[in-house]
Every structure is written in structure tokens, then in C-alpha cells.
Amino acid sequence: MGRYKTVKYLQEKQWSAGSPVMLNKGAVLKDTVTGNHILQLQFICLAEKEIREAVVEIACLDFLGKCIETLDYTYTDLKAGRNELFGDRAPVFFSNAKARNFEINIKEITFQDGTRSRAEYKLSAAGERQEKKKGRSIEKNPEKTAQRSRKRKIAAGVASAVLVCAAAVSAIIFLLIPNMKYMEAVKQAELGQYETAIESFKQLGDFKDSQTQVVETTYLMALDKKESAENIKDYEAVLKILDSIRKEKDCTQAVKETRYAMAEILMKNAVNVKDYREALKIYDSLQGFLDSKGKILECNYQIACIYSDSQDRVSEAKDMFTELGDYKDSRKQIADILKEHVELTEEYLTALEFWESSDFDEALEILDKMDQDNEYVMELRGKCLEVKYLIAVSNWRYQRYELALKQFESIREYKDSEDYIKKINDLDKQQAAAKAEAQNAVSLAELLTWLNGNWSGDGIYWKAVTFTKLSDNTMALDGTFTRVSGFVGSASKLSNSSLQLVFVTSNFGFQDICIVTKTGENSATLKRWSVTEKGIKSKEDVIHLVR
């Protein structure tokens, strides 16, 4: 698993009687990158005093048990107290790849108080004592010396065995068994058997740092699952594991890495806006972790692209591309949108604002410069024209002709605006004539005053005639045509230049009606009719009078 491949595990719990250390476990590893062979050894301190340095000799044996390489290695800067582990962090490199078995010989131990143990101990699984005393003695009788030596060794061995057995029983019960379980849990964790290791550490309770190892192993398990995660559910499971130890260990970095990987999967497999928004939410929460800011831009870009293909969301797409600025081809995307959607252009939106504020002339001025075949332009332009038309019609109905004319002229081609313009112009002419007539108006009294006096007309009957104003509405007429003197008639105005005189003659049973029309200050025309029971009869042709 990983860069280092385990070639072989050494026999565990190797010890020699009296040795202050025991080989707890070991393994032969191969670096798959460099090809180097490594020996990894883990020792347990059995001494009462804290070990500062340990010198070991390692005999490398081939399959046949032949020594093919010898190594001397010193473990320095140790602080290994009783029942504590050391050595497993220091790799021991050996060059002969054929080595498969190893004999460990403890040559020297230095304690923290400066004392040393120079006795040599060859470690083995049976715990046999292989002690070599330094120095030598000279004996003249080798055979006797050998016998005495054997007796001393037997006696000493018996005594030592009793003490060692007692100590060993105590150590096994209180130290070695829990320690062996502890080391087994460590081994399980190193082999990736995390759940089993966690359970083992939990069973050890407060032994050594078992509780800390529970947290650390849980953390390692989460990291391992994160590396092998393939989908969102896998990453959610990792987050759940990390959350279970967040109070005991700072998992911030691992959580961010996991959430980032989740967002990557969401984004990679995204097919709609919802998918991109879920990824976007995660990237936002990461607050700049790795390249989250760039991923946020990409999510927004993809959402904008999806919106640009939707008629209902194209406006949002334009706004999003605008916010993206120079990211990718956002500016080109905006140009393409505006080319296809005139209603989103600045000109149209400005015209729309004018329409909403009832400034129809400004709106029309902009719209008239745009594509007249575009449905949005046509629609808004039609609204502006219709409102202006209705306002103009309203002013027409309320006889605000001057204002109505101005409004109809601004929309001359819309509907029947031209007809209204003609009607208003005709009314203007009539009103002007009436006004002029009103300004030149002449009263009946003024006409009678003008007619008062002597006149001369055509023929013998009208050669000499006199009109006499009697009041503002009566006048007397004398002349050669009259049968009686002082012909009196009532007067009425027909126009500023004509009046009617009605004379009643009861002696003859008829009425004379004269209409006098002023043709100049001293000239006029007169037409006379007689009204009898038989009807109206014209008396003469038009008489021309001069003063």
C-alpha cells in the first residue's frame, strides 16, 4: 500500500534474559521508488530507567542462514521510559537484497542518568540469555576451571531463573499483555485495518495513549476513505467520520479538502443549474481554499450559459455575464445575447424607462432609431402611439383644440390622426372668421344712423327718397313712390351691412318689405316686396341708391 511495500514481517517479541529492551516487532520494506531495502524495528523499554541511546548489531542472513552483511546502528536522542516504544521511526537501510533473516544483538544501552549497560544480548523468540562478559581470565588448569565455571553458572542460573520468572509473570500480566495488544492495534492501523484498530484501542481504555490513538486512527481512516471516494455519498461518509472527532482534533484542512472534492464531482457531473448551484454553494463556503474563487467563476459562467438558451432567463444570463467581466468569452456572450434580444439593449431599456415615466415622446425618439421590424420595438412603439392618440382624442372632445392639434401632428401617421388634424384646422378657420366678424360687428342702431338722410335712386319713383331714423328699431320713409307721407316701418338687422324694413299700410291691406344693403358709405341697394293675401310679390328690380 503506497510507496513502501512490505516484504516480510520479523518474528515478534524477541528478548534475551536480562536485556533492558525487547524487540516488539519488525518488518522488511522495499521502497518502490528508489528500490532501497529498509529494516524497520520497534523496541520496548523494559528498564526502570529512561533510555537515551541504544547501540545494536544486526546480522543479515540469507535463506540458508549465512551471514551476508553486518550492520551497526545507533538509536540516538531517545526518551524511552518503561514500557514505551522506540526505533520504529528510524529506518535501517541494508544493501544486500538477498537478506531475509536478521539476528539482533544489543551491544550497549545508555540511560538518561549517564549510566551504561555494556552487556551484549542476542535477542531471540525463546528469551534465552546470551550474555558475553568483557575481558578474560588466565587459568593454568583449563579442565578444572571449566568445571568450576559450569557449577557457578548452574547455581547462578537457577537463582536467576527464579527471579526472572517472578518478574516475567508480573510483567506479562501488567505490562506485556496490554502492550502486546497495544502494538497489535498499532500494526492493524498501519495495515489499514482502521476499524479493527480503533476497536482494539478502545478496549485498552486508558493504557498509554490509547484514547489518543482512537482519535488519530479515526482521522487516518477518514483520510483513507477520502482518497478512495468515488461519489457524493462516499464523501459525505468521510465528513461524518471527521465530524465525530472534531472536538478532539482539528480537522479543518481535511474537511475543506473533502468538501472541495465533493464540489469537484458535482461540477464535473453537472447537467443543470441546480447541480452547478450545489457546487457553487460549497465553493462559496470554502472561502478561497485552493482555487475555489476560480471555480466559483466557472460555476456562474456555466449557469449563465444555460440561462442564455432560455427565453425566460436570458435577462439573468446577460446580468451574470456582465458580472463575470473578462472571464472567458463573457463579453462575446453578452454581444450575442444583445444581437438576438433587442429588448435587453441599453437603448430599448432606456426607452422602456421613458415609457414607464410617461415620457412618450422621448421613448418614441429612441424607438424610431431602432429596428422597426423587431417585435419588442413594435410593441412598445405601438403602446406609446396609442396612449398619445387617446390623450389627443380626449383633448379634442374637451375642445382643447390647440393641444389636441399638437398631439395629433406628432403622431400624424397613426390611425385617423390626419382626419382630426383637418377637422381642427377647419374649426380654426371658422373660429377665425367668427372672431373677425365679431371684431367688425355693426349694430342695428348704427345701420339706421348710417341710412338716415336723403337718397336718390333709379327711376322716377326713387328719384328722391328720405330715410328718417325714429328710434333704434324704427324708421320713416318718404318719396315719390309712397302714397302717404311719413311711411313708418319696423327695422331689423340682417347682417353687418344689411337691414330689413317692414311697412304696414292698412288703408290698402298690404305690407311693404324693403331690404337695404350697404355697398359703400354713400351707396346702397334696395329691394322691395309687397305682401298681400295672394302672397309675396316683388315690386321692382334692385334699386341703386346714392346719398
Order of alpha helices (4+ residues) and beta strands (2+ residues): beta-beta-beta-beta-beta-beta-beta-beta-beta-beta-beta-alpha-alpha-alpha-alpha-alpha-alpha-alpha-alpha-alpha-alpha-alpha-alpha-alpha-alpha-alpha-alpha-beta-beta-beta-beta-beta-beta-beta-beta-beta
